[in-house]
């Protein structure tokens, strides 16, 4: 259930940002869109990113995992 929710959130973000980044009028289907995605390590499975790139062939996701920072005690 959590994986499906994360996939839905990722795809919604991709579609929203992808739609905003395409210039007005006559966008070509061979335009490559690169989306940088920051997320906490282990909060998103790499296979979900691969599935999104397969679903949207004009999309390249540059995934940047952030490591958790522990606060001083």
PDB file of N, CA, C, O and CB in Angstrom:
ATOM      1  N   UNK A   1       0.821  -1.188   0.000  1.00  0.00           N
ATOM      2  CA  UNK A   1       0.000   0.000   0.000  1.00  0.00           C
ATOM      3  C   UNK A   1       0.869   1.257   0.000  1.00  0.00           C
ATOM      4  O   UNK A   1       0.593   2.213  -0.725  1.00  0.00           O
ATOM      5  CB  UNK A   1      -0.936  -0.005   1.203  1.00  0.00           C
ATOM      6  N   UNK A   2       1.922   1.246   0.821  1.00  0.00           N
ATOM      7  CA  UNK A   2       2.808   2.395   0.899  1.00  0.00           C
ATOM      8  C   UNK A   2       3.531   2.622  -0.428  1.00  0.00           C
ATOM      9  O   UNK A   2       3.721   3.762  -0.854  1.00  0.00           O
ATOM     10  CB  UNK A   2       3.820   2.207   2.029  1.00  0.00           C
ATOM     11  N   UNK A   3       3.929   1.534  -1.073  1.00  0.00           N
ATOM     12  CA  UNK A   3       4.618   1.642  -2.361  1.00  0.00           C
ATOM     13  C   UNK A   3       3.699   2.248  -3.413  1.00  0.00           C
ATOM     14  O   UNK A   3       4.123   3.094  -4.199  1.00  0.00           O
ATOM     15  CB  UNK A   3       5.117   0.265  -2.825  1.00  0.00           C
ATOM     16  N   UNK A   4       2.450   1.818  -3.428  1.00  0.00           N
ATOM     17  CA  UNK A   4       1.500   2.377  -4.392  1.00  0.00           C
ATOM     18  C   UNK A   4       1.272   3.857  -4.136  1.00  0.00           C
ATOM     19  O   UNK A   4       1.157   4.643  -5.076  1.00  0.00           O
ATOM     20  CB  UNK A   4       0.169   1.625  -4.335  1.00  0.00           C
ATOM     21  N   UNK A   5       1.206   4.238  -2.873  1.00  0.00           N
ATOM     22  CA  UNK A   5       1.004   5.641  -2.528  1.00  0.00           C
ATOM     23  C   UNK A   5       2.208   6.493  -2.975  1.00  0.00           C
ATOM     24  O   UNK A   5       2.039   7.594  -3.499  1.00  0.00           O
ATOM     25  CB  UNK A   5       0.776   5.787  -1.006  1.00  0.00           C
ATOM     26  N   UNK A   6       3.422   5.963  -2.759  1.00  0.00           N
ATOM     27  CA  UNK A   6       4.621   6.689  -3.189  1.00  0.00           C
ATOM     28  C   UNK A   6       4.699   6.782  -4.710  1.00  0.00           C
ATOM     29  O   UNK A   6       5.099   7.811  -5.254  1.00  0.00           O
ATOM     30  CB  UNK A   6       5.880   6.007  -2.644  1.00  0.00           C
ATOM     31  N   UNK A   7       4.313   5.703  -5.395  1.00  0.00           N
ATOM     32  CA  UNK A   7       4.317   5.728  -6.855  1.00  0.00           C
ATOM     33  C   UNK A   7       3.332   6.765  -7.372  1.00  0.00           C
ATOM     34  O   UNK A   7       3.638   7.511  -8.302  1.00  0.00           O
ATOM     35  CB  UNK A   7       3.976   4.342  -7.421  1.00  0.00           C
ATOM     36  N   UNK A   8       2.155   6.812  -6.770  1.00  0.00           N
ATOM     37  CA  UNK A   8       1.158   7.792  -7.166  1.00  0.00           C
ATOM     38  C   UNK A   8       1.666   9.208  -6.940  1.00  0.00           C
ATOM     39  O   UNK A   8       1.470  10.079  -7.788  1.00  0.00           O
ATOM     40  CB  UNK A   8      -0.139   7.569  -6.400  1.00  0.00           C
ATOM     41  N   UNK A   9       2.317   9.447  -5.803  1.00  0.00           N
ATOM     42  CA  UNK A   9       2.871  10.766  -5.508  1.00  0.00           C
ATOM     43  C   UNK A   9       3.965  11.134  -6.508  1.00  0.00           C
ATOM     44  O   UNK A   9       4.007  12.264  -6.995  1.00  0.00           O
ATOM     45  CB  UNK A   9       3.426  10.804  -4.079  1.00  0.00           C
ATOM     46  N   UNK A  10       4.842  10.192  -6.813  1.00  0.00           N
ATOM     47  CA  UNK A  10       5.921  10.433  -7.774  1.00  0.00           C
ATOM     48  C   UNK A  10       5.369  10.733  -9.162  1.00  0.00           C
ATOM     49  O   UNK A  10       5.805  11.681  -9.815  1.00  0.00           O
ATOM     50  CB  UNK A  10       6.861   9.226  -7.837  1.00  0.00           C
ATOM     51  N   UNK A  11       4.423   9.938  -9.607  1.00  0.00           N
ATOM     52  CA  UNK A  11       3.863  10.146 -10.939  1.00  0.00           C
ATOM     53  C   UNK A  11       3.088  11.459 -11.022  1.00  0.00           C
ATOM     54  O   UNK A  11       3.112  12.129 -12.054  1.00  0.00           O
ATOM     55  CB  UNK A  11       2.953   8.979 -11.316  1.00  0.00           C
ATOM     56  N   UNK A  12       2.408  11.827  -9.950  1.00  0.00           N
ATOM     57  CA  UNK A  12       1.709  13.114  -9.932  1.00  0.00           C
ATOM     58  C   UNK A  12       2.706  14.261 -10.046  1.00  0.00           C
ATOM     59  O   UNK A  12       2.483  15.210 -10.797  1.00  0.00           O
ATOM     60  CB  UNK A  12       0.869  13.261  -8.644  1.00  0.00           C
ATOM     61  N   UNK A  13       3.807  14.172  -9.300  1.00  0.00           N
ATOM     62  CA  UNK A  13       4.830  15.214  -9.372  1.00  0.00           C
ATOM     63  C   UNK A  13       5.456  15.280 -10.760  1.00  0.00           C
ATOM     64  O   UNK A  13       5.687  16.366 -11.291  1.00  0.00           O
ATOM     65  CB  UNK A  13       5.913  14.968  -8.322  1.00  0.00           C
ATOM     66  N   UNK A  14       5.727  14.127 -11.340  1.00  0.00           N
ATOM     67  CA  UNK A  14       6.325  14.072 -12.672  1.00  0.00           C
ATOM     68  C   UNK A  14       5.404  14.706 -13.704  1.00  0.00           C
ATOM     69  O   UNK A  14       5.843  15.500 -14.537  1.00  0.00           O
ATOM     70  CB  UNK A  14       6.636  12.624 -13.062  1.00  0.00           C
ATOM     71  N   UNK A  15       4.133  14.353 -13.644  1.00  0.00           N
ATOM     72  CA  UNK A  15       3.191  14.889 -14.620  1.00  0.00           C
ATOM     73  C   UNK A  15       2.988  16.393 -14.432  1.00  0.00           C
ATOM     74  O   UNK A  15       2.875  17.130 -15.411  1.00  0.00           O
ATOM     75  CB  UNK A  15       1.853  14.163 -14.514  1.00  0.00           C
ATOM     76  N   UNK A  16       2.943  16.843 -13.199  1.00  0.00           N
ATOM     77  CA  UNK A  16       2.765  18.265 -12.926  1.00  0.00           C
ATOM     78  C   UNK A  16       3.973  19.065 -13.388  1.00  0.00           C
ATOM     79  O   UNK A  16       3.836  20.054 -14.108  1.00  0.00           O
ATOM     80  CB  UNK A  16       2.521  18.496 -11.437  1.00  0.00           C
ATOM     81  N   UNK A  17       5.147  18.635 -12.973  1.00  0.00           N
ATOM     82  CA  UNK A  17       6.361  19.362 -13.348  1.00  0.00           C
ATOM     83  C   UNK A  17       6.652  19.230 -14.838  1.00  0.00           C
ATOM     84  O   UNK A  17       7.114  20.184 -15.465  1.00  0.00           O
ATOM     85  CB  UNK A  17       7.554  18.857 -12.539  1.00  0.00           C
ATOM     86  N   UNK A  18       6.389  18.071 -15.405  1.00  0.00           N
ATOM     87  CA  UNK A  18       6.607  17.871 -16.839  1.00  0.00           C
ATOM     88  C   UNK A  18       5.692  18.745 -17.664  1.00  0.00           C
ATOM     89  O   UNK A  18       6.119  19.289 -18.682  1.00  0.00           O
ATOM     90  CB  UNK A  18       6.399  16.415 -17.211  1.00  0.00           C
ATOM     91  N   UNK A  19       4.457  18.892 -17.258  1.00  0.00           N
ATOM     92  CA  UNK A  19       3.509  19.743 -17.972  1.00  0.00           C
ATOM     93  C   UNK A  19       3.867  21.212 -17.883  1.00  0.00           C
ATOM     94  O   UNK A  19       3.626  21.971 -18.821  1.00  0.00           O
ATOM     95  CB  UNK A  19       2.121  19.533 -17.437  1.00  0.00           C
ATOM     96  N   UNK A  20       4.443  21.618 -16.759  1.00  0.00           N
ATOM     97  CA  UNK A  20       4.822  23.022 -16.587  1.00  0.00           C
ATOM     98  C   UNK A  20       6.095  23.362 -17.344  1.00  0.00           C
ATOM     99  O   UNK A  20       6.299  24.517 -17.719  1.00  0.00           O
ATOM    100  CB  UNK A  20       5.002  23.340 -15.112  1.00  0.00           C
ATOM    101  N   UNK A  21       6.956  22.376 -17.575  1.00  0.00           N
ATOM    102  CA  UNK A  21       8.244  22.675 -18.186  1.00  0.00           C
ATOM    103  C   UNK A  21       8.204  22.677 -19.707  1.00  0.00           C
ATOM    104  O   UNK A  21       9.131  23.173 -20.346  1.00  0.00           O
ATOM    105  CB  UNK A  21       9.262  21.688 -17.718  1.00  0.00           C
ATOM    106  N   UNK A  22       7.156  22.136 -20.291  1.00  0.00           N
ATOM    107  CA  UNK A  22       7.064  22.109 -21.747  1.00  0.00           C
ATOM    108  C   UNK A  22       6.589  23.473 -22.225  1.00  0.00           C
ATOM    109  O   UNK A  22       5.579  23.993 -21.750  1.00  0.00           O
ATOM    110  CB  UNK A  22       6.104  20.979 -22.234  1.00  0.00           C
ATOM    111  N   UNK A  23       7.329  24.047 -23.169  1.00  0.00           N
ATOM    112  CA  UNK A  23       6.985  25.361 -23.688  1.00  0.00           C
ATOM    113  C   UNK A  23       5.666  25.347 -24.429  1.00  0.00           C
ATOM    114  O   UNK A  23       5.164  24.290 -24.813  1.00  0.00           O
ATOM    115  CB  UNK A  23       8.075  25.865 -24.594  1.00  0.00           C
ATOM    116  N   UNK A  24       5.113  26.527 -24.626  1.00  0.00           N
ATOM    117  CA  UNK A  24       3.813  26.616 -25.280  1.00  0.00           C
ATOM    118  C   UNK A  24       3.871  26.246 -26.740  1.00  0.00           C
ATOM    119  O   UNK A  24       4.841  26.549 -27.435  1.00  0.00           O
ATOM    120  CB  UNK A  24       3.261  27.994 -25.141  1.00  0.00           C
ATOM    121  N   UNK A  25       2.835  25.594 -27.196  1.00  0.00           N
ATOM    122  CA  UNK A  25       2.650  25.316 -28.615  1.00  0.00           C
ATOM    123  C   UNK A  25       3.570  24.291 -29.210  1.00  0.00           C
ATOM    124  O   UNK A  25       4.790  24.449 -29.172  1.00  0.00           O
ATOM    125  CB  UNK A  25       2.798  26.537 -29.358  1.00  0.00           C
ATOM    126  N   UNK A  26       3.008  23.248 -29.757  1.00  0.00           N
ATOM    127  CA  UNK A  26       3.729  22.303 -30.612  1.00  0.00           C
ATOM    128  C   UNK A  26       4.921  21.628 -30.006  1.00  0.00           C
ATOM    129  O   UNK A  26       5.947  21.501 -30.674  1.00  0.00           O
ATOM    130  CB  UNK A  26       4.166  22.980 -31.798  1.00  0.00           C
ATOM    131  N   UNK A  27       4.839  21.182 -28.761  1.00  0.00           N
ATOM    132  CA  UNK A  27       5.965  20.484 -28.162  1.00  0.00           C
ATOM    133  C   UNK A  27       6.278  19.202 -28.914  1.00  0.00           C
ATOM    134  O   UNK A  27       5.366  18.450 -29.257  1.00  0.00           O
ATOM    135  CB  UNK A  27       5.682  20.179 -26.703  1.00  0.00           C
ATOM    136  N   UNK A  28       7.531  18.947 -29.170  1.00  0.00           N
ATOM    137  CA  UNK A  28       7.940  17.756 -29.900  1.00  0.00           C
ATOM    138  C   UNK A  28       8.015  16.569 -28.949  1.00  0.00           C
ATOM    139  O   UNK A  28       8.369  16.736 -27.782  1.00  0.00           O
ATOM    140  CB  UNK A  28       9.298  17.980 -30.599  1.00  0.00           C
ATOM    141  N   UNK A  29       7.689  15.385 -29.426  1.00  0.00           N
ATOM    142  CA  UNK A  29       7.694  14.202 -28.581  1.00  0.00           C
ATOM    143  C   UNK A  29       9.102  13.693 -28.311  1.00  0.00           C
ATOM    144  O   UNK A  29       9.274  12.816 -27.463  1.00  0.00           O
ATOM    145  CB  UNK A  29       6.869  13.113 -29.216  1.00  0.00           C
ATOM    146  N   UNK A  30      10.118  14.209 -29.000  1.00  0.00           N
ATOM    147  CA  UNK A  30      11.476  13.747 -28.757  1.00  0.00           C
ATOM    148  C   UNK A  30      12.215  14.625 -27.757  1.00  0.00           C
ATOM    149  O   UNK A  30      13.421  14.457 -27.576  1.00  0.00           O
ATOM    150  CB  UNK A  30      12.241  13.696 -30.054  1.00  0.00           C
ATOM    151  N   UNK A  31      11.528  15.558 -27.103  1.00  0.00           N
ATOM    152  CA  UNK A  31      12.150  16.368 -26.064  1.00  0.00           C
ATOM    153  C   UNK A  31      12.369  15.518 -24.826  1.00  0.00           C
ATOM    154  O   UNK A  31      11.457  14.830 -24.367  1.00  0.00           O
ATOM    155  CB  UNK A  31      11.285  17.604 -25.731  1.00  0.00           C
ATOM    156  N   UNK A  32      13.574  15.565 -24.289  1.00  0.00           N
ATOM    157  CA  UNK A  32      13.908  14.814 -23.084  1.00  0.00           C
ATOM    158  C   UNK A  32      13.748  15.735 -21.877  1.00  0.00           C
ATOM    159  O   UNK A  32      14.281  16.845 -21.866  1.00  0.00           O
ATOM    160  CB  UNK A  32      15.359  14.238 -23.161  1.00  0.00           C
ATOM    161  N   UNK A  33      13.023  15.280 -20.871  1.00  0.00           N
ATOM    162  CA  UNK A  33      12.817  16.032 -19.645  1.00  0.00           C
ATOM    163  C   UNK A  33      13.625  15.365 -18.553  1.00  0.00           C
ATOM    164  O   UNK A  33      13.540  14.152 -18.361  1.00  0.00           O
ATOM    165  CB  UNK A  33      11.309  16.112 -19.266  1.00  0.00           C
ATOM    166  N   UNK A  34      14.407  16.153 -17.837  1.00  0.00           N
ATOM    167  CA  UNK A  34      15.158  15.630 -16.700  1.00  0.00           C
ATOM    168  C   UNK A  34      14.550  16.193 -15.430  1.00  0.00           C
ATOM    169  O   UNK A  34      14.399  17.406 -15.278  1.00  0.00           O
ATOM    170  CB  UNK A  34      16.674  15.987 -16.802  1.00  0.00           C
ATOM    171  N   UNK A  35      14.207  15.302 -14.528  1.00  0.00           N
ATOM    172  CA  UNK A  35      13.610  15.676 -13.252  1.00  0.00           C
ATOM    173  C   UNK A  35      14.556  15.240 -12.148  1.00  0.00           C
ATOM    174  O   UNK A  35      14.907  14.063 -12.062  1.00  0.00           O
ATOM    175  CB  UNK A  35      12.196  15.036 -13.069  1.00  0.00           C
ATOM    176  N   UNK A  36      14.972  16.173 -11.305  1.00  0.00           N
ATOM    177  CA  UNK A  36      15.799  15.831 -10.156  1.00  0.00           C
ATOM    178  C   UNK A  36      14.882  15.553  -8.979  1.00  0.00           C
ATOM    179  O   UNK A  36      14.045  16.383  -8.625  1.00  0.00           O
ATOM    180  CB  UNK A  36      16.815  16.969  -9.824  1.00  0.00           C
ATOM    181  N   UNK A  37      15.040  14.393  -8.379  1.00  0.00           N
ATOM    182  CA  UNK A  37      14.188  13.964  -7.282  1.00  0.00           C
ATOM    183  C   UNK A  37      15.051  13.738  -6.051  1.00  0.00           C
ATOM    184  O   UNK A  37      15.924  12.870  -6.050  1.00  0.00           O
ATOM    185  CB  UNK A  37      13.402  12.679  -7.653  1.00  0.00           C
ATOM    186  N   UNK A  38      14.811  14.516  -5.005  1.00  0.00           N
ATOM    187  CA  UNK A  38      15.513  14.339  -3.736  1.00  0.00           C
ATOM    188  C   UNK A  38      14.600  13.577  -2.797  1.00  0.00           C
ATOM    189  O   UNK A  38      13.417  13.894  -2.672  1.00  0.00           O
ATOM    190  CB  UNK A  38      15.939  15.709  -3.117  1.00  0.00           C
ATOM    191  N   UNK A  39      15.153  12.568  -2.135  1.00  0.00           N
ATOM    192  CA  UNK A  39      14.366  11.807  -1.171  1.00  0.00           C
ATOM    193  C   UNK A  39      15.294  11.128  -0.179  1.00  0.00           C
ATOM    194  O   UNK A  39      16.481  10.935  -0.442  1.00  0.00           O
ATOM    195  CB  UNK A  39      13.476  10.764  -1.883  1.00  0.00           C
ATOM    196  N   UNK A  40      14.727  10.770   0.972  1.00  0.00           N
ATOM    197  CA  UNK A  40      15.492  10.091   2.005  1.00  0.00           C
ATOM    198  C   UNK A  40      15.828   8.687   1.547  1.00  0.00           C
ATOM    199  O   UNK A  40      15.005   8.009   0.931  1.00  0.00           O
ATOM    200  CB  UNK A  40      14.717  10.057   3.333  1.00  0.00           C
ATOM    201  N   UNK A  41      17.040   8.256   1.850  1.00  0.00           N
ATOM    202  CA  UNK A  41      17.477   6.913   1.506  1.00  0.00           C
ATOM    203  C   UNK A  41      16.509   5.894   2.096  1.00  0.00           C
ATOM    204  O   UNK A  41      16.112   6.019   3.254  1.00  0.00           O
ATOM    205  CB  UNK A  41      18.915   6.658   2.009  1.00  0.00           C
ATOM    206  N   UNK A  42      16.133   4.908   1.331  1.00  0.00           N
ATOM    207  CA  UNK A  42      15.219   3.818   1.676  1.00  0.00           C
ATOM    208  C   UNK A  42      13.762   4.258   1.814  1.00  0.00           C
ATOM    209  O   UNK A  42      12.928   3.455   2.233  1.00  0.00           O
ATOM    210  CB  UNK A  42      15.664   3.181   2.956  1.00  0.00           C
ATOM    211  N   UNK A  43      13.429   5.501   1.477  1.00  0.00           N
ATOM    212  CA  UNK A  43      12.021   5.903   1.534  1.00  0.00           C
ATOM    213  C   UNK A  43      11.314   5.639   0.210  1.00  0.00           C
ATOM    214  O   UNK A  43      10.087   5.692   0.132  1.00  0.00           O
ATOM    215  CB  UNK A  43      11.906   7.385   1.901  1.00  0.00           C
ATOM    216  N   UNK A  44      12.088   5.356  -0.821  1.00  0.00           N
ATOM    217  CA  UNK A  44      11.534   5.105  -2.148  1.00  0.00           C
ATOM    218  C   UNK A  44      12.365   4.018  -2.807  1.00  0.00           C
ATOM    219  O   UNK A  44      13.594   4.089  -2.812  1.00  0.00           O
ATOM    220  CB  UNK A  44      11.514   6.406  -3.018  1.00  0.00           C
ATOM    221  N   UNK A  45      11.715   3.036  -3.351  1.00  0.00           N
ATOM    222  CA  UNK A  45      12.416   1.925  -3.980  1.00  0.00           C
ATOM    223  C   UNK A  45      12.879   2.328  -5.376  1.00  0.00           C
ATOM    224  O   UNK A  45      12.140   2.981  -6.113  1.00  0.00           O
ATOM    225  CB  UNK A  45      11.513   0.676  -4.048  1.00  0.00           C
ATOM    226  N   UNK A  46      14.097   1.942  -5.738  1.00  0.00           N
ATOM    227  CA  UNK A  46      14.644   2.278  -7.056  1.00  0.00           C
ATOM    228  C   UNK A  46      13.793   1.725  -8.196  1.00  0.00           C
ATOM    229  O   UNK A  46      13.776   2.295  -9.287  1.00  0.00           O
ATOM    230  CB  UNK A  46      16.064   1.751  -7.179  1.00  0.00           C
ATOM    231  N   UNK A  47      13.091   0.628  -7.955  1.00  0.00           N
ATOM    232  CA  UNK A  47      12.262   0.049  -9.012  1.00  0.00           C
ATOM    233  C   UNK A  47      11.090   0.967  -9.375  1.00  0.00           C
ATOM    234  O   UNK A  47      10.620   0.946 -10.513  1.00  0.00           O
ATOM    235  CB  UNK A  47      11.737  -1.322  -8.577  1.00  0.00           C
ATOM    236  N   UNK A  48      10.619   1.765  -8.424  1.00  0.00           N
ATOM    237  CA  UNK A  48       9.529   2.698  -8.719  1.00  0.00           C
ATOM    238  C   UNK A  48      10.015   3.784  -9.680  1.00  0.00           C
ATOM    239  O   UNK A  48       9.282   4.194 -10.581  1.00  0.00           O
ATOM    240  CB  UNK A  48       8.983   3.335  -7.413  1.00  0.00           C
ATOM    241  N   UNK A  49      11.231   4.241  -9.489  1.00  0.00           N
ATOM    242  CA  UNK A  49      11.804   5.240 -10.390  1.00  0.00           C
ATOM    243  C   UNK A  49      11.968   4.645 -11.787  1.00  0.00           C
ATOM    244  O   UNK A  49      11.670   5.299 -12.786  1.00  0.00           O
ATOM    245  CB  UNK A  49      13.167   5.749  -9.853  1.00  0.00           C
ATOM    246  N   UNK A  50      12.437   3.417 -11.850  1.00  0.00           N
ATOM    247  CA  UNK A  50      12.599   2.746 -13.145  1.00  0.00           C
ATOM    248  C   UNK A  50      11.249   2.562 -13.842  1.00  0.00           C
ATOM    249  O   UNK A  50      11.148   2.728 -15.058  1.00  0.00           O
ATOM    250  CB  UNK A  50      13.288   1.380 -12.959  1.00  0.00           C
ATOM    251  N   UNK A  51      10.212   2.219 -13.072  1.00  0.00           N
ATOM    252  CA  UNK A  51       8.873   2.071 -13.651  1.00  0.00           C
ATOM    253  C   UNK A  51       8.353   3.391 -14.198  1.00  0.00           C
ATOM    254  O   UNK A  51       7.731   3.420 -15.260  1.00  0.00           O
ATOM    255  CB  UNK A  51       7.902   1.525 -12.611  1.00  0.00           C
ATOM    256  N   UNK A  52       8.602   4.483 -13.483  1.00  0.00           N
ATOM    257  CA  UNK A  52       8.161   5.796 -13.949  1.00  0.00           C
ATOM    258  C   UNK A  52       8.870   6.172 -15.248  1.00  0.00           C
ATOM    259  O   UNK A  52       8.247   6.734 -16.150  1.00  0.00           O
ATOM    260  CB  UNK A  52       8.419   6.864 -12.873  1.00  0.00           C
ATOM    261  N   UNK A  53      10.171   5.868 -15.355  1.00  0.00           N
ATOM    262  CA  UNK A  53      10.904   6.173 -16.579  1.00  0.00           C
ATOM    263  C   UNK A  53      10.419   5.313 -17.747  1.00  0.00           C
ATOM    264  O   UNK A  53      10.443   5.762 -18.893  1.00  0.00           O
ATOM    265  CB  UNK A  53      12.403   5.965 -16.361  1.00  0.00           C
ATOM    266  N   UNK A  54       9.981   4.089 -17.473  1.00  0.00           N
ATOM    267  CA  UNK A  54       9.425   3.248 -18.540  1.00  0.00           C
ATOM    268  C   UNK A  54       8.061   3.768 -18.971  1.00  0.00           C
ATOM    269  O   UNK A  54       7.732   3.760 -20.157  1.00  0.00           O
ATOM    270  CB  UNK A  54       9.313   1.782 -18.077  1.00  0.00           C
ATOM    271  N   UNK A  55       7.272   4.218 -18.003  1.00  0.00           N
ATOM    272  CA  UNK A  55       5.930   4.727 -18.300  1.00  0.00           C
ATOM    273  C   UNK A  55       5.991   6.016 -19.108  1.00  0.00           C
ATOM    274  O   UNK A  55       5.145   6.254 -19.970  1.00  0.00           O
ATOM    275  CB  UNK A  55       5.150   4.962 -17.005  1.00  0.00           C
ATOM    276  N   UNK A  56       7.000   6.855 -18.828  1.00  0.00           N
ATOM    277  CA  UNK A  56       7.163   8.140 -19.509  1.00  0.00           C
ATOM    278  C   UNK A  56       8.519   8.152 -20.204  1.00  0.00           C
ATOM    279  O   UNK A  56       9.512   8.548 -19.593  1.00  0.00           O
ATOM    280  CB  UNK A  56       7.037   9.336 -18.506  1.00  0.00           C
ATOM    281  N   UNK A  57       8.590   7.724 -21.480  1.00  0.00           N
ATOM    282  CA  UNK A  57       9.873   7.572 -22.161  1.00  0.00           C
ATOM    283  C   UNK A  57      10.652   8.873 -22.349  1.00  0.00           C
ATOM    284  O   UNK A  57      11.869   8.829 -22.531  1.00  0.00           O
ATOM    285  CB  UNK A  57       9.648   6.951 -23.489  1.00  0.00           C
ATOM    286  N   UNK A  58       9.995  10.013 -22.312  1.00  0.00           N
ATOM    287  CA  UNK A  58      10.705  11.297 -22.467  1.00  0.00           C
ATOM    288  C   UNK A  58      11.246  11.807 -21.150  1.00  0.00           C
ATOM    289  O   UNK A  58      11.777  12.916 -21.095  1.00  0.00           O
ATOM    290  CB  UNK A  58       9.785  12.345 -23.075  1.00  0.00           C
ATOM    291  N   UNK A  59      11.126  11.032 -20.092  1.00  0.00           N
ATOM    292  CA  UNK A  59      11.503  11.469 -18.758  1.00  0.00           C
ATOM    293  C   UNK A  59      12.751  10.753 -18.283  1.00  0.00           C
ATOM    294  O   UNK A  59      12.869   9.533 -18.387  1.00  0.00           O
ATOM    295  CB  UNK A  59      10.365  11.237 -17.781  1.00  0.00           C
ATOM    296  N   UNK A  60      13.681  11.540 -17.759  1.00  0.00           N
ATOM    297  CA  UNK A  60      14.851  10.975 -17.078  1.00  0.00           C
ATOM    298  C   UNK A  60      14.817  11.498 -15.647  1.00  0.00           C
ATOM    299  O   UNK A  60      14.786  12.710 -15.432  1.00  0.00           O
ATOM    300  CB  UNK A  60      16.212  11.359 -17.811  1.00  0.00           C
ATOM    301  N   UNK A  61      14.824  10.594 -14.665  1.00  0.00           N
ATOM    302  CA  UNK A  61      14.790  10.992 -13.260  1.00  0.00           C
ATOM    303  C   UNK A  61      16.194  10.877 -12.692  1.00  0.00           C
ATOM    304  O   UNK A  61      16.791   9.801 -12.669  1.00  0.00           O
ATOM    305  CB  UNK A  61      13.787  10.120 -12.446  1.00  0.00           C
ATOM    306  N   UNK A  62      16.702  12.007 -12.237  1.00  0.00           N
ATOM    307  CA  UNK A  62      18.005  12.035 -11.588  1.00  0.00           C
ATOM    308  C   UNK A  62      17.741  11.942 -10.088  1.00  0.00           C
ATOM    309  O   UNK A  62      17.439  12.942  -9.437  1.00  0.00           O
ATOM    310  CB  UNK A  62      18.828  13.342 -11.965  1.00  0.00           C
ATOM    311  N   UNK A  63      17.859  10.730  -9.547  1.00  0.00           N
ATOM    312  CA  UNK A  63      17.533  10.486  -8.141  1.00  0.00           C
ATOM    313  C   UNK A  63      18.725  10.812  -7.253  1.00  0.00           C
ATOM    314  O   UNK A  63      19.844  10.360  -7.494  1.00  0.00           O
ATOM    315  CB  UNK A  63      17.098   9.026  -7.931  1.00  0.00           C
ATOM    316  N   UNK A  64      18.463  11.600  -6.228  1.00  0.00           N
ATOM    317  CA  UNK A  64      19.498  11.962  -5.268  1.00  0.00           C
ATOM    318  C   UNK A  64      19.011  11.587  -3.871  1.00  0.00           C
ATOM    319  O   UNK A  64      18.126  12.233  -3.310  1.00  0.00           O
ATOM    320  CB  UNK A  64      19.845  13.486  -5.354  1.00  0.00           C
ATOM    321  N   UNK A  65      19.600  10.538  -3.329  1.00  0.00           N
ATOM    322  CA  UNK A  65      19.216  10.061  -2.005  1.00  0.00           C
ATOM    323  C   UNK A  65      19.934  10.877  -0.939  1.00  0.00           C
ATOM    324  O   UNK A  65      21.131  11.143  -1.043  1.00  0.00           O
ATOM    325  CB  UNK A  65      19.536   8.556  -1.847  1.00  0.00           C
ATOM    326  N   UNK A  66      19.196  11.264   0.070  1.00  0.00           N
ATOM    327  CA  UNK A  66      19.763  11.991   1.199  1.00  0.00           C
ATOM    328  C   UNK A  66      19.891  11.032   2.370  1.00  0.00           C
ATOM    329  O   UNK A  66      18.984  10.249   2.650  1.00  0.00           O
ATOM    330  CB  UNK A  66      18.889  13.226   1.579  1.00  0.00           C
ATOM    331  N   UNK A  67      21.004  11.102   3.036  1.00  0.00           N
ATOM    332  CA  UNK A  67      21.223  10.288   4.221  1.00  0.00           C
ATOM    333  C   UNK A  67      20.622  11.018   5.421  1.00  0.00           C
ATOM    334  O   UNK A  67      20.603  12.248   5.471  1.00  0.00           O
ATOM    335  CB  UNK A  67      22.746   9.998   4.438  1.00  0.00           C
ATOM    336  N   UNK A  68      20.145  10.257   6.362  1.00  0.00           N
ATOM    337  CA  UNK A  68      19.580  10.850   7.581  1.00  0.00           C
ATOM    338  C   UNK A  68      20.704  11.486   8.395  1.00  0.00           C
ATOM    339  O   UNK A  68      21.795  10.927   8.513  1.00  0.00           O
ATOM    340  CB  UNK A  68      18.820   9.776   8.431  1.00  0.00           C
ATOM    341  N   UNK A  69      20.430  12.623   8.936  1.00  0.00           N
ATOM    342  CA  UNK A  69      21.380  13.334   9.777  1.00  0.00           C
ATOM    343  C   UNK A  69      20.909  13.198  11.218  1.00  0.00           C
ATOM    344  O   UNK A  69      19.791  13.588  11.553  1.00  0.00           O
ATOM    345  CB  UNK A  69      21.512  14.839   9.355  1.00  0.00           C
ATOM    346  N   UNK A  70      21.760  12.646  12.061  1.00  0.00           N
ATOM    347  CA  UNK A  70      21.360  12.481  13.456  1.00  0.00           C
ATOM    348  C   UNK A  70      21.654  13.768  14.212  1.00  0.00           C
ATOM    349  O   UNK A  70      22.696  14.396  14.024  1.00  0.00           O
ATOM    350  CB  UNK A  70      22.093  11.276  14.111  1.00  0.00           C
ATOM    351  N   UNK A  71      20.729  14.141  15.056  1.00  0.00           N
ATOM    352  CA  UNK A  71      20.908  15.360  15.842  1.00  0.00           C
ATOM    353  C   UNK A  71      21.713  15.057  17.093  1.00  0.00           C
ATOM    354  O   UNK A  71      21.629  13.954  17.633  1.00  0.00           O
ATOM    355  CB  UNK A  71      19.548  15.979  16.214  1.00  0.00           C
ATOM    356  N   UNK A  72      22.500  16.034  17.563  1.00  0.00           N
ATOM    357  CA  UNK A  72      23.313  15.795  18.757  1.00  0.00           C
ATOM    358  C   UNK A  72      22.415  15.570  19.971  1.00  0.00           C
ATOM    359  O   UNK A  72      21.356  16.185  20.097  1.00  0.00           O
ATOM    360  CB  UNK A  72      24.272  16.981  19.010  1.00  0.00           C
ATOM    361  N   UNK A  73      22.846  14.696  20.845  1.00  0.00           N
ATOM    362  CA  UNK A  73      22.051  14.388  22.054  1.00  0.00           C
ATOM    363  C   UNK A  73      22.313  15.373  23.153  1.00  0.00           C
ATOM    364  O   UNK A  73      21.731  15.263  24.233  1.00  0.00           O
ATOM    365  CB  UNK A  73      22.350  12.985  22.556  1.00  0.00           C
TER     366      UNK A  73
END
